[in-house]
């Protein structure tokens, strides 16, 4: 801007068109907007709302996944809750604790101890072998007495079932009676010969009293049979098998067969230990309960993790959709700012001339007869996201995590010996 004088006369300053000069555009009133700015804002909000509408294709499946995983996680946590509430873990561990307390003063020979060779995997095969041996021998005799042959000869094996049942019943009756007597008598604190002579005392944690009766009888019988057969081997060793006096071997053979049967019965008697059976049953119950608890908790944790992933995925979809729509609006706003900066009046803040981004476009008649400004019409239609946002707030995984933590605390309380509510 320059001023000139001609012939001593002063002229008013005028604008110069050239580099560095600013062309002053008309300044619009604050409640009006240029048509170009309105078009930019309309296009920006239109693009943003179009992005919101297009997001339905991704939001719908994400909402379905969230609802589905929440239901699965809720069911898994509820199943774990019902299982823990039933008190199965508490009862199983309490039973083991009571058994341990019962045998705390047993001393070196715990009453629950059972020899490895007297366990079920050894006893029952021995009973089956003994029964089968007697069955085959008896079947051969019956087939000859009844003159059975061919398929009919199999009938002679039927008594073998009775032999097996009788052997099991006999062994169980003897084992039960002997165990009840032995487990009580060997743990008494005092003992005397015939109830009055040579009284002796033992401490509670000492070894049990020896039970000589069955041990001596079985030992003498077994050694006696072996001694008889040792003599027979010495006598028959120099003879031809065809010349063996079989009539003289009837009783030794019968004794040997009887000894084998008695050995099977004795094995079952030794294996019978109600204390060991009770302890094994209690510990199996604990193992079973712990396995069920681990499976249910692993399922609840897995389902909760899947739900957390689905919840985060929907959050990301909503955040991305909202950001994309807002990006369109911000782009339009930036263009409006560029246009307004070109006609900015020096000394006046630009923010005073900035129409808010929620401004409307077409004036509507007001009570004063004048049209309303842009501030009341244009907006992003985020209602399409409202349902998803409500679903996110309602199905947040934090509630399930709190419930699972409470269940874990109750489980620890039960394992500690106090049953939870």
Secondary structure as UniProt FT lines:
FT   STRAND          5..6
FT   TURN            7..8
FT   STRAND          9..10
FT   TURN            19..20
FT   TURN            30..31
FT   HELIX           35..54
FT   HELIX           56..85
FT   TURN            86..87
FT   HELIX           88..102
FT   TURN            103..105
FT   TURN            107..108
FT   TURN            111..112
FT   HELIX           116..118
FT   HELIX           120..145
FT   TURN            146..147
FT   HELIX           150..157
FT   HELIX           159..185
FT   TURN            186..187
FT   STRAND          190..193
FT   TURN            194..196
FT   STRAND          197..201
FT   TURN            204..205
FT   HELIX           212..236
FT   TURN            237..238
FT   HELIX           241..243
FT   HELIX           246..248
FT   HELIX           250..271
FT   HELIX           274..342
FT   TURN            346..347
FT   HELIX           350..353
FT   TURN            357..358
FT   TURN            367..368
FT   HELIX           374..376
FT   HELIX           383..394
FT   HELIX           397..415
FT   TURN            416..417
//
